Amino acid sequence: MKKRQRVLLAATAVLSVAALTACGSGGGNTAADVDFSAEPTGTLNAWGFENADDVGQSRIDFAAEQLPDVEVELDATAFDAQKFTAATASGNVPDVVQMSARFVGTYAARNLIVPLDECYAQNDVDKSHWYESVMGDVTYDGEIYAVPQFYQPPAIIVNTPLLEQAGLTLDDIDTSDREGLLAAVTAMYAETGGNPSTLGLDPALPGNAGLWMLGAGGTIIDDEGRPTIDDPTNVETLTYLKELMDAQGGYAKIKSFIDTFDTFGAENQYVKNQVAGQINQQWYPNVLAENSPELSLNAVPFKDSDGNNFTVSSGTAFVIPVGAKNPAAACAWMLNLTSNDAWMAAGQARADNIAAEPGRINTGLFTGSPEADQMIRDEYVVPTGSESFDQIIATYYDVVGSGQSYGSSAAGLEIQTELENAVVAALNGEKTPEEALADGQAAAERAYDEATAAG
């Protein structure tokens, strides 16, 4: 369900943004009018800080203490591209909006959000506070357009008993060794009545296609923001991924099988031995620890073609729309929410909640900031009593610094959508990998040309 919602959201965003003129907004102040040196006071309207949990609320409370002269009015509903489009067209925009970092380049290219280099400078905050890959997602045409938060790196969580039953070790789950990985996946795969009953590896497609392609040395967006979906390395990678899926019953059967998983419940895919391995982001061990703390699991890093740990950036970010009425307060609020002190307050809040619920474990917070991540780990991440979960937690910390940005583009949303459509077409056998990526490239190029035609 969550994956389907993300795809629909991206598609809606593409349609909404395309409805705008290529550059410009409906009214209000322009980026050139913004004075980030002004004292942060007055009312601040913020939108998109959805369902703030202990981590979110503790940071909101911290920022309020630092900005006593700012009154924050929160619209806690989720970001909606159509709503944002309507607001920018009318000029009636909030001061801060939280959105996926993947959206930032698209809105920056249309001059709908304000560049923030001066916001950073006036508050003595350097971009080195964040991982380089995270900053790459919110930088467009050489300027920073957002304040990032969170970064959930992927890794492969392995069902250790199934691995051992197949006579394999963790070393055999190596994405840099395609032939060896295919053999291991085939050895762990099982089916009943011609349908999968245990996947050797769920490669999490099409959503993680970019991870596989970038890890192999391919590109999706070039340095100028143009799509490169049909990169020859991507064709080779997609050809391999189809082989990997076909060895496990094929994409259609795998998708139908995955749709039956109780991913967030006590009868999840690891408990029921439905997967021997699966790519998961860092938040998922929390689900497993809460529902299935007795499981024997391990994690292995995703590796690039040279055998090095590899991840791709992800997460949300705060932006200031063009026409915001209180940009100085917005700037100060965003930076306070993502400061080390705010993250430590969040770490304390999370630790307190965990301590109040016996059996929960602390897997850490992955903030988008290497210093904050390390501070939280040192202070709050303690041995869990489970070798499995200690090893998994350590693996995610090992990989978080090895991320790469997908790249930033005026057509970033469209590029991602066309890439995923191409991957599905190839995995289903509707087109060859070369044909599917060529068609995806053509559609993405059209979107890019339209997005950059004016302005």
N, C-alpha and C positions, 0 to 999 in steps of 0.2 A: 504493500500500500504506500509506504513512504517513497519508494522509488518511483511509483506511478505518479504520485503527487508532485515530485520534483520535476518530472518530465512535463507534466501539464503546466506547471508554473513557468517553466522556461518557455514553453510554446506560447503561453499567454503574454509573457514579457516581450517576446519577439513581435507579436502582432501589435501590442500596445505601443512599443517604441517605433515600429514602422509607420504608425499612424501619425507620428509627429513629423514636422519638417526636419530636414537633415541636421540643421543646427538652430539653436536659439530656443527660447522658452516664451511663455505667455505674458510675462510682465514682471514687475518688481525690480529690485536692485539687480545689477549685473555683478559678475565676479570682481570687476574693477572697482566697485563701490565698497567692497568689504574692508573694514578696519579691524584687524585682529589684535591691534594694540590697545583697544578700548577696554575699560574695566568691565569684567563680567557681572552684570546686574540685570534685574528685571525678570520678565517671564520668559521661560524657554519651553517651546513646544517640541516634544520628541515623539517619534512614531516608529514602531516596529520592534520595541524591546518586549518581545512576546513571552508571556508566561514566565516571568522572572522567578527562578528557583532560588535556593539559598545562595548560589554563586552570583546570580544576577542582583538579587535584592541587597546583599551585603555591599556590592560595589556601588549601587545606587545610593545607599545610605552613606558610604564613604565620600562619594562625590558631593553629596548634599552638605556634609560637614566642611568640606574644603571651599564650598561656594555658598556661604550663608546669605548672600544678597541676590541669589538666583532662585526663583520659584519655578520648579520643573512641573510641567503638566504632561503626563504620559498618556499617549494612545498606545495601549499594549496589544493591539491587534497585529496580526502578522502582516509583513510587507505584501502589498498587492500591486502588481505592475500597472494594472488599469487605473487603480486609484491614484497612483503616483503620476501617471500620464494626465489624468484629469486635473490634478492639483497644479502641475507645472504649466498646463495650458491656461489655467485661470489666473496663475500668479499667486494663488492662496496656498502657500506651501508651509510645512513645518520647518523648524530650525535644524532639526537633526532627524535623519532617517537611517534605520538599520536595514541592511540588505545583504544578500550574498555578495562576496567579493568578486564573483564572476560577472556581476552586473555593472561593476564600476566603470570599466572601459567604455561600455556601450553608452552610458549616460554622460560620461565625460566628453566623448566625441561629439555629442549633440549640445554641449554647453548647458546642460541641465543641472550640473553640480559644480561646486566651487573648488578650484585647486587649493590645496592646503599647505603648500610649502611655507608660506608666511605664517600660517597658524602654528606650525611646528617651530619655526624660528622664534616667534614672539614668546613662546612658552619654553624655550631652551630644551626642546625635545628633539632628539636625533633619530633618524630612521633606523639606526643600528639597534634601537630598542627592540625591534622586531626581526624575525628571521628574514633573510634576504628573499627567499622564495615567497613569503607572505607579502612583502612589500612589492614584489614584482606584479602581483595580481591587482594592486590598487594604484599602479603607476601607469599613466598614459601620456604618450608623447613627451616623455621626460619630466612630467610633473606628477606629484602625489595628489590623489583625489579622495583619499579616505583614511580613516584610522582603523586598522584591522583589530580583530579580536578572535581568539580561538584558532586552533590549527590541529585537526584530527588526522594524524598520519595513518596510513593503512599498513597492515602487516598480515601475515597468514597465520591463523590460529589452527593448530593441528590437533586432531583427535588421537592422542598418543597410542592407546590400545590398538586402534585400527592400523596405525602405522606399523606397530610391532608385529601384529598378526601377519602382515604382508612381508615380513622380514626386512623392513626398511628402517632407516634412521632419519633424523631431522636433516642430515646432510643431503638426503635424496630429494628434499623439497627445495629445489634451487631453481629459481626462475631465470638464472643466467645460463643454465644448461638445459636447453629445450628438449633435446633428445632424451636426456636422463629424466627430466620432469615428466615427459609424456609416458615413459616406461613406468615410473612410479605411480602416476595417476591411473594408468590402465591396470596396474597390479592391485590397487585398492578399490577400484570400481566394482560394484555389484549391481545386478539387475534381477528383477522378478517378472516373469511373463513378458519379457521384452521391454520393460520400463525400468528406469533407474530406481534402485533401492538404497544405494550408497554412492555418493559422488566421491571420486578420488580427490578432486579439487573443484570447488566452485570459484571460477575466476571473476565473478561479480560483473557480468557483462549485461548490457552495453555500458553501464555507468562508469566502469573502470577501464574502458578501452584506452583512454588517454594515458593511464598509468603504464599499461603494457607497451604502448607505442613510444612514449617518451623514455621509458626505461631501456628500450632497445636502441635508443639513439635517434629516433624519429622526431619530427616536429609537427605541431598542429597549427601554430600561429608563428609567423616570422617576426623579426625584430621591428618591422614597420607595422605590424598588426594584420598583415594579409594572411588569409587561410593557406595552410599547406597540408590539407587533409590527404592528398594523394601522394605524399612523400613516399618514395620507393620503399623505405624502411617500414613505413606503416603498412604497405601492401604485404610485405613479408610477414610482419607481425600478425596481421589479420588472417593471413593464410594459415599460420601456425595455430592461432586461436580457434579457427574452424576445425582444424585437425584435433585439437584438444577436446573440443565439444563433441565432435563426431565419435571420438573414442569412448564417450560416456552416454551414448544414446542420441546425440544431436540436440541442437538448441531448443527445438520445440518441446521435446520430452523433458529436457532439463528445466526449462522454465515452468512447465506445468508441475513438475515435482517440487521445485523451490516454492511455488505458490502455496503448497500444503504445509510448509514449515511453521511451527509455533515459535517464531523467532524470538519473541519477547516473553515467552512463558516457560513453565517448568518442564514441558515436553518439547523443548527446542531441538534443533537438528543435531546437536552434539549428544544430548541425552539419548536420542533415538537412533544414533549411529547413522544418520542420513548423510553426513559429510565426514570425510576423513580430513579434509582441509578446506578452508574458506578464507577469502580475503575480507577482512573486517577493519573498520576504523577504530581508533583508540577508545571510543566510548563503549564499544560492545562488551569488553570484559566486565564492565559494571553490571550489565544485564546477566551475564553468565554467573558472576559471583553471587548475585542476589538470588537467582533461581536454581543454580546448580553448583554450589560450592564444592561438592564432592567429586566433580569431574577431574579426570586426569588429562590435562591439556598442556600444550606448549605453543610457543609462537616462534616463527622464523621471519626474518626480514624479507621483503620483496627486494630483489637484487637487479641491478642493471646488467647490461651485456658484458661488462667487465668484472662482474662479481661483487660490486660494491653495493652497500645498502642504498636503497632508493625510495623516495616518496614523492608525492606531488602535493602542492599546497591546496588548502581548502579552508573554509570558514566564513564568518560574517564580517561586516565592516560598517562603520558609521560614516555618513556623508552629510554635507551641508548643501541643500538645494539652492540654486540661484534664485534670489528673491527672498531668502530667509530674513526675517526681521531682526533676529538677535544672533548674528554669526559669532560675535566675540564670546558670548556665553556658551554657544554651541561648541566652539573650539575647546574652551577650557573644560567643559563637561566631558567631552569625548576623551580628552587626554587624561583627565582624572580617573575616568572609568577603567582605563587600560594601563594605569601606572603600576609600578611594583607594589606600592602600598595597598592599592585597591585589590590587587590579586592576592596579596597576603591576607587581607581581610576576608576574601572569598575562601582562601585555603583554610582559615580558622573556622569559618561558618560551616564548610563542608566537613571538616574534622569533627566538629561538635555534633553535627547531625549523625555522622557515622557512629560516633561513640554512644549515642543514645539508642542505637538499633543493633543489638547483638547479632553478629554474623556478617555484617557488612564490612567491606574492605575499602581501603583508600587506594585508588589506582592513580592518584595525582590529577592535576589540572593541566591541560595543554592549551596555553593561553595565546600563542602566537609570538611570545617574547621568550628568548632563551634564558635570560636572567631570571625572569619571574618563574619559569618552569623549574629551574634548578633550585631556587629559593623554596618553592613549595615542596619539591621532592625532599630537600634536606630537612625541612621542618616537620612535614606531616606524613610522608610516605614511609611506613614502617613495615617490617616483616609481617606477613599476613597469617603465618602458620600453615600456608599451603605452598609447597614447592612449585606447583603448577602456576598459580597466580603470581607468585613472586617472579618467576621466569618470564611470564607474559608481560608484566608491568615493566620489567627491566628491558625487554626487547623493544617496546614502544619508545622508551626513553633513548635507547640506542639509535633508533632510526629517525627521530624527529628532526635532527639537525641536517639531514641529508636530502631535504626537499628541493624540488624544482617547481618554478611557476609554470602554469599552462601558457602564460603569455596574456597580454592585454590587447584588446582589439575593439574597434568601433562596432564590429559585428560579432563580438564574443559569444553572445547568446545564440545567434544563428549558427555560428561555426560548431558549437557544442551540439546543437540539435541535429545538424546535418551529419556530423560525425556519428552520432548514435544511430540515426536512421540508416546510414550506410553499413554500420556494423551488423545491425539486425538483418538487413537484406542479404548480406554475405553469409551470415551464420545460418540463415534459413535456406540458403541455396538458391535464392531468387536471382542473384547476380554473382559473378565471380568477385573475389575481393578487389581485384583491379578495377572492374567495372563499377562496383559499388562506391569505392572511394573516389573514382573519377567523377561520378555523378554527384556525390556529396561535395566535392571540390567546386564543381561548376555552380551548384546552388549557393554555396558559401561565398564564392567570388561575386556573384550577382548581389548578394546581400551586402557584402563589403563595399562594392562600387556604389550602391544606392546610399549607404550610410555616409560615405565620404564624398558624395557628389557635390556638396555645397558646404559652406562654412569656412 
